[in-house]
């Protein structure tokens, strides 16, 4: 990597997403032949002691306790945002206006208005920007998109997508930030529902144009969080109100005429990270489940499903890793997204998914919330 141009990275946030992004920044240059060599320059967090400990563990050179100072630094050319959604817009807009490239975790923002402001800032800025829908970089999902583009399943007729987790089924699990609307924007809908909306649009090449929805909050109040880290937390004796959805279900229509169903819940006992999508077309079908992430199931011309082990060198991203049959994991999806982002920055290309793609997902989420609030009325998604 010594003969490559070095580019400085500053990351805001060091919890769950910060850890996986750090791993990706550390490993990307060891497996992909990149035009840029990322240097993990600065990590930002509110607590100096905790940020310094995280920086030492995760491999960052320096720390800041104010993200505004990170954005100003000359040794930072890329700002990676791994904070709760309530701060995405402010950080991203400031970084773009400072001439930085920006990678921002999903969902892009907490509201459509915030996302629109981020898109406008990105359009006016010299730097590149991308929203981190990492599941696009699962090799099996990228292969599914390739099959659709090649016409292997014909005209798309049905899409059914679900994201099932069980991490808050315990009614005494604490009221962490993901369960507070002012910080998270939405519950299961925004946290995991955004992923299946983006995946459906990515694989099919079509947009969700209208929805009819239901949302539900099963546990109305929880212990306030005394301590939290990643998806774990300990509670206190005081309690607070859950202000987001626990589950969201909606049907919809795609821009190409297909019908679709979506389900996002964090109350599916036994399901840890079952992100599933099935596409049915006029000539065949594709099916995927992240809990078996190295497999894509394909049915063609009326036959049964064939299991494709997505570990061959000609499959998306896989050639940089291990021999055939040696599977990849969750963390590799982030390495792939950073690889694609760095290549776009180096070549001047527009990275995808763009902030405009993130806004498109945000508009679907907003239509779902409006539909659910109005008795499941069919609601058009704004252009």
Beta strands, then each sheet from edge to edge (+ up, - down):
strand 1: 5-12
strand 2: 36-44
strand 3: 62-64
strand 4: 78-81
strand 5: 101-105
strand 6: 129-132
strand 7: 156-164
strand 8: 208-216
strand 9: 221-229
strand 10: 232-241
strand 11: 247-254
strand 12: 259-265
strand 13: 274-281
strand 14: 284-289
strand 15: 295-300
strand 16: 306-309
strand 17: 379-380
sheet 1: 3+ 2+ 1+ 4+ 5+ 6+
sheet 2: 16+ 15- 14+ 13- 7+ 12+ 11- 8+ 17-
sheet 3: 9+ 10-
end
